[in-house]
Amino acid sequence: MYKIFFKLVFKRMDPEQAHHLAFRWIRLAARVPVLRTFVAAALAPRYEELRTEAFGLRMHGPFGLAAGFDKNAVAVDGMSMLGFDHVEIGTVTGEPQPGNPKKRLFRLVKDRALINRMGFNNEGSLAVAARLASREPVFRTVVGVNIGKTKVVPEAEAVGDYVKSAERLAPYADYLVVNVSSPNTPGLRNLQATEALRPLLSAVREAADRTVTSRRVPLLVKIAPDLADEDVDAVADLAVELGLDGIIATNTTIAREGLGLKSEPSLVKETGGLSGAPLKSRSLEVLRRLYARVGDRITLVGVGGIENAEDAWQRILAGATLVQGYSGFIYEGPFWGRAIHKGLAARLSTSPYATLADAVGADARKTA
Ligand SMILES: Cc1cc2nc3c(=O)[nH]c(=O)nc-3n(C[C@H](O)[C@H](O)[C@H](O)COP(=O)(O)O)c2cc1C
C-alpha cells in the first residue's frame, strides 16, 4: 500500500516537502491518544526476546531512528509509535542555522538511495534543549542527542561550540553523540583526525559530567564511511583510550561507487552525502573492522543501507548491539519498523543464539 502511495504522492513531490508532510502526519497521529495507541499496537509490536541493553540503557529492541530525520526533537513519540526503539535527534548545533540553500535532498529511487546536503538545518541547542525540557513523553523511548558544529564557527573554535551544545543538551539526553562525519559542513570531517578528536571528545565528556552529576551520560562518536581503514582503527583505539561508550558507523558517504547505472546521471552528480542501499557494503565493512579492533569493550551501532531484517541481523552478527536506519524508512514507509522487528525475532528463533546479545559479533567469533 505504501509503495503505491509513494509512487502516486511522495514521488511526485519535492523530497523535502514530502518529508515535512509525512512528519506532520506522524506528529498529528502521535498527539491523538486513540490513534497513537492504535498505530503503536499495529506498527510497534514488542518482542520480549528482542529486549536490548546498550551502554546501561534498556530498550524494547535494537532498532532505532538515525540522526537527521527529527533534527529538532519535535516527533520523538511519533517515531516511537512507528516502532523505533530509540530515536536519535539532531544534529543539533551550538547556534541555530538554516542549512544549505534548497534544493538539498534528492531521491535516487532506482538505487534506493538518497543524496543530501542539508547542512545541519536546525533550531540550535538552546531551542532544542527547551523543547526537550518541556517534553511530556508518552512512550518510554531512549532519546539520543547528536551534536555537531555550527557552520560559521571556525574549525579552531569547534570544541567550544560542541561544549556549548553538550552543556545545554546533556541533561535531556539518554546518550550524546559527537558527530564529526557529515560531509555537508566544511571542515567537519577533519575533526575525525585523532589530534583533533581527542581534545574534542575529552571536552564534551567533561562538559557532560559537569552538567549532569546524577548519572553518567553515555558518549558516542559517529564516523564517516570514507575514512581510510587505518583511520578507522585510530578512532577505535582512541575511543578505547578515552573510555567512550560507543561508536556509530556510519554516516553518509561522498563516494558514488556503483551508482549511475540505474539513476539519472544528473542526480548522481549532486554534491552531498549518499545514503541507502549503495552504502550497505562499506558501512558493514567499517563495522566489522571496528568490532575486530574493539570487540566488546565499546558498544557499536550499525547504520548505513539497512533495508530489511536480514540487513539488521547481519549488522548484529558483525558486532552491532544497536542498528539504525533513515533512508529505508523513506522507501519502505510506516510498516518498516514492524517488518524489522518481526524478521529479527524470526532470525533469532532459528539461530543457535539464546539471546540477541549472544548474537552480537558472532560472525567475528566464528572466523577467529
Ligand atoms: C536527509 C538526511 C539528513 C541527515 N542528517 C544527519 C544529521 O543531521 N546528523 C547525522 O549524524 N546524520 C545525518 N544523516 C545520516 C543518517 O543518520 C545515516 O547515518 C545515514 O543516512 C546512513 O543510514 P541510511 O542508509 O539508513 O540512511 C542524514 C541522512 C539523510 C538521508
The ligand as a Tripos MOL2 file, in Angstrom:
@<TRIPOS>MOLECULE
LIG
   31    33     1     0     0
SMALL
NO_CHARGES

@<TRIPOS>ATOM
      1 C1         18.3670   13.7410    4.6750 C.3       1 LIG1
      2 C2         19.3640   13.2000    5.6370 C.ar      1 LIG1
      3 C3         19.8050   14.0100    6.6720 C.ar      1 LIG1
      4 C4         20.7440   13.5160    7.5780 C.ar      1 LIG1
      5 N1         21.1440   14.3140    8.6140 N.ar      1 LIG1
      6 C5         22.0140   13.8280    9.5250 C.ar      1 LIG1
      7 C6         22.3990   14.6220   10.6270 C.ar      1 LIG1
      8 O1         21.9330   15.7430   10.8150 O.2       1 LIG1
      9 N2         23.2980   14.0970   11.5040 N.ar      1 LIG1
     10 C7         23.8250   12.8290   11.3570 C.ar      1 LIG1
     11 O2         24.6260   12.4020   12.1900 O.2       1 LIG1
     12 N3         23.4680   12.0620   10.3090 N.ar      1 LIG1
     13 C8         22.5790   12.5260    9.4050 C.ar      1 LIG1
     14 N4         22.2100   11.7440    8.3570 N.ar      1 LIG1
     15 C9         22.8350   10.4130    8.1890 C.3       1 LIG1
     16 C10        21.9910    9.2920    8.7850 C.3       1 LIG1
     17 O3         21.8440    9.4380   10.1690 O.3       1 LIG1
     18 C11        22.6440    7.9200    8.4870 C.3       1 LIG1
     19 O4         23.8890    7.8540    9.1450 O.3       1 LIG1
     20 C12        22.8620    7.6990    7.0020 C.3       1 LIG1
     21 O5         21.7850    8.2000    6.2490 O.3       1 LIG1
     22 C13        23.0470    6.2320    6.6700 C.3       1 LIG1
     23 O6         21.9090    5.4890    7.0130 O.3       1 LIG1
     24 P1         20.7750    5.0720    5.9430 P.3       1 LIG1
     25 O7         21.4790    4.4380    4.7850 O.co2     1 LIG1
     26 O8         19.8730    4.1430    6.6980 O.co2     1 LIG1
     27 O9         20.0830    6.3240    5.5570 O.co2     1 LIG1
     28 C14        21.2660   12.2050    7.4410 C.ar      1 LIG1
     29 C15        20.8120   11.4000    6.3850 C.ar      1 LIG1
     30 C16        19.8700   11.8730    5.4970 C.ar      1 LIG1
     31 C17        19.4060   10.9840    4.3850 C.3       1 LIG1
@<TRIPOS>BOND
     1     1     2 1
     2     2     3 ar
     3     2    30 ar
     4     3     4 ar
     5     4     5 ar
     6     4    28 ar
     7     5     6 ar
     8     6     7 ar
     9     6    13 1
    10     7     8 2
    11     7     9 ar
    12     9    10 ar
    13    10    11 2
    14    10    12 ar
    15    12    13 ar
    16    13    14 ar
    17    14    15 1
    18    14    28 ar
    19    15    16 1
    20    16    17 1
    21    16    18 1
    22    18    19 1
    23    18    20 1
    24    20    21 1
    25    20    22 1
    26    22    23 1
    27    23    24 1
    28    24    25 2
    29    24    26 1
    30    24    27 1
    31    28    29 ar
    32    29    30 ar
    33    30    31 1
@<TRIPOS>SUBSTRUCTURE
     1 LIG1         1 GROUP 0 **** ****
